[in-house]
């Protein structure tokens, strides 16, 4: 199996690679050697540990996106300012490698001056969505550690906004006082929707609503699974309240992991959006 090229998604925590051929994905692999674990001279060896079986005697193009192009990454790929197309072939940054079998290029991220914002990796997901949805005009939501809302028109990202929803959920559920009554897994749909409705209706009360999770666990037997689900609803509720200028009256497309997108789908349905 010899791929035409290799796609790389290199984040802070993980490295994912795909061998690409005329029909699409031929094979894929991954490791936990994300940007956060590597020194600058460790990127090429980490990549080769995954893709070496796919390489031939010729030169295989490798196109990477994500934190690999950050200031702490393999090589810094300067941000491109919006409005602009999500990915521009002429803006790819070439990286010198010791192994002559690979030609590595990094896709730069996008930046916005006011309000100040940046993304790395999501721009490539947006480009993929636009390839699947030609002439799309509307809003893309990319839930995750740092959720992104992007307004897209005429093939360009016009503006975007980041919300630290996933990171806040992780911190609150594992490092705050709420951790004592929080399950590692499990779910309760009713608790999720209750949390979402509460936070969306009155986002200014989020701090009080959060402590109520702890109090209800002590006084009313709120289960750890229900507490986890309600916390998720509270976090997504304040995000959607703040992101209302993006989604109100717009077509919304979700890009992300199935389970997380399911939660956003339920939340958006509460607001009358499909």
C-alpha positions in Angstrom: 0.0 0.0 0.0 1.5 3.3 -1.2 -0.5 6.4 -0.4 -0.6 9.4 -2.8 -0.2 11.6 0.3 -0.5 11.6 4.1 -2.9 13.7 6.1 -1.8 14.7 9.7 -3.9 16.2 12.5 -1.4 17.1 15.2 -2.9 18.5 18.4 -1.6 19.3 21.8 -2.4 15.8 23.2 -2.6 13.5 20.2 -1.1 12.8 16.8 -3.4 11.2 14.1 -2.4 10.3 10.5 -4.2 9.0 7.5 -2.8 7.4 4.3 -4.7 8.9 1.4 -5.4 7.5 -2.0 -7.6 8.2 -5.0 -10.6 6.7 -3.2 -10.0 8.4 0.1 -8.5 6.9 3.3 -6.4 3.8 2.8 -5.3 3.4 6.4 -4.9 5.4 9.6 -2.9 5.4 12.8 -2.5 7.5 15.9 -0.4 8.0 19.1 -0.4 10.2 22.2 2.7 12.1 21.0 1.0 15.4 20.8 2.7 18.8 20.5 2.7 19.2 24.3 5.0 16.2 24.8 7.6 17.0 22.1 10.7 19.2 21.7 11.2 20.7 18.3 13.6 17.9 17.2 11.1 15.2 18.3 8.4 15.9 15.7 9.9 14.2 12.7 10.8 10.9 14.7 7.3 10.9 16.2 5.7 11.2 12.7 8.0 8.5 11.2 7.1 6.1 14.0 3.5 6.1 12.6 3.9 6.5 8.9 7.2 4.6 8.1 5.3 1.5 6.9 3.5 3.6 4.3 6.6 5.2 2.8 8.3 4.1 -0.5 11.6 5.0 -2.1 10.0 8.1 -3.6 8.8 11.3 -2.0 5.4 11.2 -0.2 3.7 14.6 0.4 2.6 15.1 4.0 0.1 17.9 4.9 -0.3 18.6 8.6 -2.7 20.9 10.5 -3.2 21.8 14.2 -0.9 22.8 17.0 2.1 21.3 15.0 2.2 24.8 13.4 2.1 26.8 16.7 5.0 28.7 18.2 5.7 25.7 20.4 5.3 23.2 17.5 7.5 21.8 14.8 7.6 25.1 12.9 5.4 28.2 13.3 3.0 28.7 10.5 1.8 32.3 10.9 -2.0 32.9 11.2 -4.1 34.1 8.3 -6.5 36.9 9.1 -10.2 36.5 8.4 -12.1 37.1 6.3 -10.4 34.5 4.1 -10.8 31.0 2.7 -10.2 28.4 5.5 -7.3 26.8 3.7 -5.1 28.3 1.0 -2.7 26.0 -0.8 -0.2 28.9 -1.4 0.0 29.6 2.3 1.2 26.1 3.4 4.5 26.2 5.3 7.2 23.8 4.0 9.2 22.1 6.8 12.7 20.8 6.3 13.1 17.1 7.1 16.1 14.8 7.6 14.2 11.9 5.9 14.2 12.5 2.1 11.1 10.3 1.7 8.7 12.9 3.0 7.8 16.5 2.0 6.0 18.1 4.9 3.8 21.1 4.7 1.8 22.7 7.6 -1.5 24.5 7.1 -1.6 27.8 9.1 -4.4 28.6 11.4 -6.8 31.6 11.3 -6.8 34.8 13.4 -9.3 37.6 14.1 -8.4 41.0 15.5 -11.7 42.1 17.2 -12.6 40.3 19.3 -9.2 38.7 19.4 -9.4 35.0 18.6 -7.4 32.3 16.9 -7.8 28.7 15.7 -5.5 25.9 14.6 -6.8 22.7 13.1 -10.5 23.8 13.0 -9.8 25.7 9.7 -9.0 22.4 8.0 -12.2 20.8 9.4 -14.1 23.8 8.0 -12.5 23.4 4.6 -13.6 19.7 4.7 -17.2 20.7 5.5 -17.3 23.2 2.6 -16.0 20.5 0.3 -19.0 18.3 1.4 -21.4 21.2 1.3 -20.7 23.4 -1.8 -22.1 26.9 -1.7 -22.9 26.6 2.0 -23.7 29.9 3.6 -24.3 29.9 7.4 -22.7 28.9 10.6 -20.5 26.0 11.6 -20.2 25.0 15.2 -17.2 22.8 16.2 -17.7 21.6 19.8 -14.7 20.5 21.8 -12.3 21.6 24.4 -12.4 25.0 22.9 -15.7 25.2 20.9 -15.7 27.4 17.8 -18.6 29.1 16.1 -17.7 30.3 12.6 -19.8 32.4 10.1 -19.0 31.2 6.6 -20.1 33.0 3.4 -18.9 32.7 -0.2 -16.4 30.1 0.7 -14.7 32.3 3.3 -14.6 32.4 7.1 -16.1 35.8 7.8 -15.8 35.8 11.6 -15.5 33.3 14.5 -15.7 33.0 18.3 -14.2 30.5 20.7 -15.7 29.3 23.9 -13.7 27.3 26.5 -16.7 25.1 27.2 -15.0 21.7 27.2 -12.0 22.9 29.2 -14.3 24.4 31.8 -16.3 21.2 32.0 -13.1 19.2 32.5 -11.7 21.5 35.2 -15.0 21.8 37.1 -15.7 18.0 37.0 -12.2 16.9 38.0 -10.5 19.7 40.0 -13.3 21.7 41.7 -15.4 20.9 44.8 -17.9 19.4 42.3 -15.6 16.5 41.7 -16.8 14.9 45.0 -20.3 14.2 43.5 -19.4 13.7 39.9 -19.3 10.4 38.0 -16.6 9.6 35.5 -19.2 8.5 33.0 -22.9 7.8 32.9 -25.6 10.1 31.7 -29.1 11.5 32.4 -30.9 13.2 29.6 -33.5 14.9 31.8 -30.7 16.4 34.0 -28.8 17.6 30.9 -31.9 19.4 29.6 -32.6 20.9 33.0 -29.1 22.2 33.3 -29.2 23.6 29.7 -32.6 25.4 30.2 -31.5 26.9 33.5 -28.2 28.3 32.2 -29.6 29.5 28.9 -32.5 31.3 30.6 -30.3 33.0 33.2 -26.6 32.7 32.3 -25.7 35.4 34.9 -26.6 32.8 37.7 -24.1 30.2 36.5 -21.9 30.4 39.6 -24.9 29.7 41.9 -26.2 27.0 39.6 -22.8 25.2 39.8 -22.7 25.1 43.6 -26.3 23.8 43.6 -24.9 20.6 42.1 -22.8 20.1 45.1 -25.6 21.0 47.5 -28.2 18.8 45.8 -25.8 15.8 46.0 -25.5 16.3 49.8 -29.1 17.2 50.5 -31.3 15.7 47.8 -29.4 12.6 46.6 -28.5 14.0 43.2 -26.7 11.0 41.5 -23.2 11.4 40.2 -24.4 10.6 36.6 -27.1 13.2 36.8 -24.7 15.8 38.2 -22.3 15.2 35.3 -25.1 15.5 32.8 -26.5 18.7 34.4 -23.0 20.2 34.5 -22.7 19.5 30.8 -26.0 21.2 30.2 -25.0 24.2 32.2 -21.8 24.7 30.3 -23.5 24.3 26.9 -26.3 26.6 28.0 -24.1 29.5 28.8 -22.2 28.9 25.5 -25.4 29.0 23.4 -26.6 32.1 25.3 -23.4 33.9 24.4 -23.3 32.5 20.8 -26.9 33.6 20.0 -25.8 36.2 17.4 -24.2 33.3 15.5 -26.9 30.8 15.5 -30.1 32.9 15.6 -31.9 32.5 12.2 -29.0 30.7 10.7 -28.3 27.3 9.2 -26.1 25.5 11.7 -23.8 22.6 10.9 -22.0 20.7 13.7 -18.5 19.2 13.2 -17.2 17.0 16.0 -17.3 13.7 17.9 -20.7 12.0 17.7 -21.4 11.9 21.4 -20.6 15.6 21.9 -22.5 16.6 18.8 -25.5 14.7 20.1 -25.5 16.9 23.2 -25.4 20.1 21.1 -28.1 18.7 18.8 -30.4 18.2 21.9 -29.6 21.7 23.2 -30.2 23.4 19.8 -33.5 21.5 19.4 -34.6 23.1 22.7 -34.2 26.4 20.8 -36.0 25.2 17.7 -33.0 24.6 15.6 -32.2 21.5 13.6 
